[in-house]
Amino acid sequence: MYYDNALTPSFFFSTFAHSKMLNPFNPSPLQKLEDDFLVEKGIELYIKRDDLIHPEIQGNKWRKLKYNLFEARLNGIHTLLTFGGPYSNHIYATAAAAKLFHFRAIGIIRGEEPTVLSPTLKFAESKGMELYYMDRESYRQKDDPTNLESLRVQIGDFYLIPEGGTNPLAVEGAAEIIEEIDIPFDYICTAVGTGGTLAGLVAGLKGEKQAIGFSSLKGEDTLTAKVFELSEFVTGFHYNNFSINFDYHFGGYAKVKPELIAFIKDFKLKYNIQLEPVYTGKMFYGLFDMIKNDRFTRGSRIVALHTGGLQGLSGFMDYFPGLELS
Ligand SMILES: Cc1ncc(COP(=O)(O)O)c(C=O)c1O
């Protein structure tokens, strides 16, 4: 809804033909969060509302897909193939983007074909994505060149977007978030899964200020190395002005606790901004906790990235019957 007038495929690709840097969805809004507790702590907090970019291709999904779509089109490839679980935000967004920009889309889904499709898979099918199911053992080998080759034999040529959408072009897309922020700031925060979005922020910061990632997964010792590797690949520099906080994963990926759900409900009530429990809820919970515990010096200005993920909310609620967010 938000930037719908900019969404035609011809606008998208003609824009790109002229300038790689133009974002066809326009900069997402930067919203100041007003709260007495922030005033008391001497902190200014802004939210970069990437959740408003598009109802179906929102947040970091759009940032990550953008240059990949362009690359596929540039190379004359008309089929996108990607991987994901039955509740994957990435599958959801790729299906929507493929439809919008006129690609054929293939989704390779982890696990056996379910008798009842998850809301995410139903949505993907409604957008014309062709779904294939891969048993968990084969799925673990999905990136193996022989496996990809046999998929090419079955399906024909395709542009491969990795699971979660993270690759160097995704990092370039996420780096543009920094260019859009037109106020001075000290910190930028994001939720972390694969580390692609954080790597993009690090690339965009070019060694200035600090990026803080909040991991949604339990201690992943390879994650920091991955952020270094991706940001270095894209920029040619070894930037170390970032950290990843592993204190707020609430037990691991897609695990929730009552205090997290209470926080998300309260956030919606106070600020009228919806979060979800897998990524953004954990990041904002962690950030608020750090502010309350004086982990930022007075006078700091923080930008927190709302990476979206709300399109997966109905899928998540389906996964946890009885969980209510509002
Ligand atoms: C809403 C949301 N926020 C944050 C992330 C984490 O992003 P990344 O995998 O780039 O670390 C994801 C996962 O892709 C996500 O869906």
The ligand as a Tripos MOL2 file, in Angstrom:
@<TRIPOS>MOLECULE
LIG
   16    16     1     0     0
SMALL
NO_CHARGES

@<TRIPOS>ATOM
      1 C1         11.8370   -9.8410   10.0300 C.3       1 LIG1
      2 C2         13.2580  -10.2830    9.9890 C.ar      1 LIG1
      3 N1         14.1650   -9.5490   10.6550 N.ar      1 LIG1
      4 C3         15.4610   -9.8970   10.6820 C.ar      1 LIG1
      5 C4         15.9150  -11.0250   10.0210 C.ar      1 LIG1
      6 C5         17.3660  -11.3840   10.0960 C.3       1 LIG1
      7 O1         18.0140  -11.0030    8.9470 O.3       1 LIG1
      8 P1         19.3710  -11.6940    8.5220 P.3       1 LIG1
      9 O2         19.0510  -13.1120    8.1350 O.co2     1 LIG1
     10 O3         19.8250  -10.8970    7.3650 O.co2     1 LIG1
     11 O4         20.2910  -11.6510    9.6740 O.co2     1 LIG1
     12 C6         14.9990  -11.8190    9.3060 C.ar      1 LIG1
     13 C7         15.4300  -13.0250    8.5930 C.2       1 LIG1
     14 O5         15.7570  -12.9890    7.4550 O.2       1 LIG1
     15 C8         13.6460  -11.4380    9.2810 C.ar      1 LIG1
     16 O6         12.7020  -12.1530    8.6300 O.3       1 LIG1
@<TRIPOS>BOND
     1     1     2 1
     2     2     3 ar
     3     2    15 ar
     4     3     4 ar
     5     4     5 ar
     6     5     6 1
     7     5    12 ar
     8     6     7 1
     9     7     8 1
    10     8     9 2
    11     8    10 1
    12     8    11 1
    13    12    13 1
    14    12    15 ar
    15    13    14 2
    16    15    16 1
@<TRIPOS>SUBSTRUCTURE
     1 LIG1         1 GROUP 0 **** ****
